Amino acid sequence: MKWRQYRDREEIIGSILRSAANREGTIKTRIMYNSLLSYTQLTEYLEYLTSNGLIEYDRAGKLYYTTVKGLELLDIYNKLDNMAFFANG
């Protein structure tokens, strides 16, 4: 992630998906810290991502996982981000 004062919605979503992309799952606090979001912002984004099938929540373990659909979106986002970096570079 390139340092900017403001991040767009896609960059924040990419950060959340990246944080929850490991096999063991990730707790809400870890996602919040990795994505540099407030609790309120994180809750809104997780609700949006869950309702669109990009993140799953395991109530028993209180863990979030990036779904296959979410991993596909993350892959596309990373490719576009790299293309933009090289175009501006």
ChimeraX commands (.cxc) that place a marker at each C-alpha (Angstrom):
marker #1 position 0.00,0.00,0.00 radius 0.5
marker #1 position 1.35,3.38,-0.94 radius 0.5
marker #1 position 1.15,6.06,1.73 radius 0.5
marker #1 position -1.57,8.60,1.10 radius 0.5
marker #1 position -3.57,10.74,3.42 radius 0.5
marker #1 position -6.88,9.28,2.26 radius 0.5
marker #1 position -7.72,5.76,1.15 radius 0.5
marker #1 position -10.53,4.85,-1.17 radius 0.5
marker #1 position -13.14,2.21,-0.45 radius 0.5
marker #1 position -11.47,-0.37,-2.70 radius 0.5
marker #1 position -8.15,-0.01,-0.90 radius 0.5
marker #1 position -9.79,-0.51,2.49 radius 0.5
marker #1 position -11.70,-3.56,1.24 radius 0.5
marker #1 position -8.46,-4.99,-0.19 radius 0.5
marker #1 position -6.76,-4.48,3.16 radius 0.5
marker #1 position -9.55,-6.26,5.04 radius 0.5
marker #1 position -9.62,-9.19,2.61 radius 0.5
marker #1 position -5.82,-9.49,2.83 radius 0.5
marker #1 position -5.97,-9.51,6.64 radius 0.5
marker #1 position -8.53,-12.34,6.71 radius 0.5
marker #1 position -6.96,-14.38,3.89 radius 0.5
marker #1 position -5.03,-16.85,6.05 radius 0.5
marker #1 position -6.28,-20.40,6.66 radius 0.5
marker #1 position -6.49,-20.02,10.43 radius 0.5
marker #1 position -8.88,-17.09,10.22 radius 0.5
marker #1 position -8.50,-13.71,11.86 radius 0.5
marker #1 position -10.15,-11.99,14.77 radius 0.5
marker #1 position -11.90,-8.65,14.38 radius 0.5
marker #1 position -9.27,-6.76,16.38 radius 0.5
marker #1 position -6.43,-8.00,14.15 radius 0.5
marker #1 position -8.31,-6.90,11.02 radius 0.5
marker #1 position -9.00,-3.52,12.61 radius 0.5
marker #1 position -5.31,-2.94,13.39 radius 0.5
marker #1 position -4.02,-4.28,10.07 radius 0.5
marker #1 position -6.49,-2.15,8.11 radius 0.5
marker #1 position -6.09,0.98,10.27 radius 0.5
marker #1 position -9.82,1.34,10.88 radius 0.5
marker #1 position -11.93,2.37,13.83 radius 0.5
marker #1 position -14.26,-0.21,15.35 radius 0.5
marker #1 position -17.28,1.52,13.80 radius 0.5
marker #1 position -15.72,1.62,10.33 radius 0.5
marker #1 position -14.65,-2.01,10.57 radius 0.5
marker #1 position -18.11,-3.14,11.62 radius 0.5
marker #1 position -19.68,-1.41,8.62 radius 0.5
marker #1 position -17.16,-2.89,6.19 radius 0.5
marker #1 position -17.45,-6.41,7.65 radius 0.5
marker #1 position -21.23,-6.26,7.38 radius 0.5
marker #1 position -20.92,-5.18,3.73 radius 0.5
marker #1 position -18.32,-7.84,2.89 radius 0.5
marker #1 position -20.24,-10.60,4.67 radius 0.5
marker #1 position -23.53,-9.72,2.97 radius 0.5
marker #1 position -21.76,-9.86,-0.42 radius 0.5
marker #1 position -20.13,-13.24,0.24 radius 0.5
marker #1 position -16.55,-11.96,0.36 radius 0.5
marker #1 position -15.93,-12.76,4.04 radius 0.5
marker #1 position -17.33,-15.50,6.29 radius 0.5
marker #1 position -17.70,-15.32,10.05 radius 0.5
marker #1 position -17.30,-18.39,12.26 radius 0.5
marker #1 position -19.34,-17.69,15.38 radius 0.5
marker #1 position -17.87,-20.61,17.34 radius 0.5
marker #1 position -14.27,-19.45,16.91 radius 0.5
marker #1 position -15.13,-15.76,16.49 radius 0.5
marker #1 position -12.95,-15.73,13.37 radius 0.5
marker #1 position -13.27,-14.13,9.95 radius 0.5
marker #1 position -12.20,-15.87,6.75 radius 0.5
marker #1 position -11.88,-14.53,3.22 radius 0.5
marker #1 position -14.08,-16.65,0.92 radius 0.5
marker #1 position -13.05,-17.98,-2.48 radius 0.5
marker #1 position -15.01,-15.11,-4.03 radius 0.5
marker #1 position -13.13,-12.70,-1.76 radius 0.5
marker #1 position -9.76,-14.20,-2.72 radius 0.5
marker #1 position -10.64,-13.80,-6.40 radius 0.5
marker #1 position -11.52,-10.14,-5.83 radius 0.5
marker #1 position -8.30,-9.64,-3.85 radius 0.5
marker #1 position -6.28,-11.14,-6.71 radius 0.5
marker #1 position -7.92,-8.77,-9.20 radius 0.5
marker #1 position -7.38,-5.82,-6.87 radius 0.5
marker #1 position -3.67,-6.68,-6.46 radius 0.5
marker #1 position -3.20,-6.95,-10.23 radius 0.5
marker #1 position -4.87,-3.59,-10.81 radius 0.5
marker #1 position -2.85,-1.99,-8.03 radius 0.5
marker #1 position 0.39,-3.29,-9.57 radius 0.5
marker #1 position -0.63,-2.02,-13.00 radius 0.5
marker #1 position -1.38,1.42,-11.58 radius 0.5
marker #1 position 1.95,1.44,-9.72 radius 0.5
marker #1 position 3.94,0.68,-12.86 radius 0.5
marker #1 position 1.91,3.13,-14.94 radius 0.5
marker #1 position 2.68,5.94,-12.49 radius 0.5
marker #1 position 6.18,4.75,-11.64 radius 0.5
marker link #1:1,2 radius 0.2
marker link #1:2,3 radius 0.2
marker link #1:3,4 radius 0.2
marker link #1:4,5 radius 0.2
marker link #1:5,6 radius 0.2
marker link #1:6,7 radius 0.2
marker link #1:7,8 radius 0.2
marker link #1:8,9 radius 0.2
marker link #1:9,10 radius 0.2
marker link #1:10,11 radius 0.2
marker link #1:11,12 radius 0.2
marker link #1:12,13 radius 0.2
marker link #1:13,14 radius 0.2
marker link #1:14,15 radius 0.2
marker link #1:15,16 radius 0.2
marker link #1:16,17 radius 0.2
marker link #1:17,18 radius 0.2
marker link #1:18,19 radius 0.2
marker link #1:19,20 radius 0.2
marker link #1:20,21 radius 0.2
marker link #1:21,22 radius 0.2
marker link #1:22,23 radius 0.2
marker link #1:23,24 radius 0.2
marker link #1:24,25 radius 0.2
marker link #1:25,26 radius 0.2
marker link #1:26,27 radius 0.2
marker link #1:27,28 radius 0.2
marker link #1:28,29 radius 0.2
marker link #1:29,30 radius 0.2
marker link #1:30,31 radius 0.2
marker link #1:31,32 radius 0.2
marker link #1:32,33 radius 0.2
marker link #1:33,34 radius 0.2
marker link #1:34,35 radius 0.2
marker link #1:35,36 radius 0.2
marker link #1:36,37 radius 0.2
marker link #1:37,38 radius 0.2
marker link #1:38,39 radius 0.2
marker link #1:39,40 radius 0.2
marker link #1:40,41 radius 0.2
marker link #1:41,42 radius 0.2
marker link #1:42,43 radius 0.2
marker link #1:43,44 radius 0.2
marker link #1:44,45 radius 0.2
marker link #1:45,46 radius 0.2
marker link #1:46,47 radius 0.2
marker link #1:47,48 radius 0.2
marker link #1:48,49 radius 0.2
marker link #1:49,50 radius 0.2
marker link #1:50,51 radius 0.2
marker link #1:51,52 radius 0.2
marker link #1:52,53 radius 0.2
marker link #1:53,54 radius 0.2
marker link #1:54,55 radius 0.2
marker link #1:55,56 radius 0.2
marker link #1:56,57 radius 0.2
marker link #1:57,58 radius 0.2
marker link #1:58,59 radius 0.2
marker link #1:59,60 radius 0.2
marker link #1:60,61 radius 0.2
marker link #1:61,62 radius 0.2
marker link #1:62,63 radius 0.2
marker link #1:63,64 radius 0.2
marker link #1:64,65 radius 0.2
marker link #1:65,66 radius 0.2
marker link #1:66,67 radius 0.2
marker link #1:67,68 radius 0.2
marker link #1:68,69 radius 0.2
marker link #1:69,70 radius 0.2
marker link #1:70,71 radius 0.2
marker link #1:71,72 radius 0.2
marker link #1:72,73 radius 0.2
marker link #1:73,74 radius 0.2
marker link #1:74,75 radius 0.2
marker link #1:75,76 radius 0.2
marker link #1:76,77 radius 0.2
marker link #1:77,78 radius 0.2
marker link #1:78,79 radius 0.2
marker link #1:79,80 radius 0.2
marker link #1:80,81 radius 0.2
marker link #1:81,82 radius 0.2
marker link #1:82,83 radius 0.2
marker link #1:83,84 radius 0.2
marker link #1:84,85 radius 0.2
marker link #1:85,86 radius 0.2
marker link #1:86,87 radius 0.2
marker link #1:87,88 radius 0.2
marker link #1:88,89 radius 0.2
view
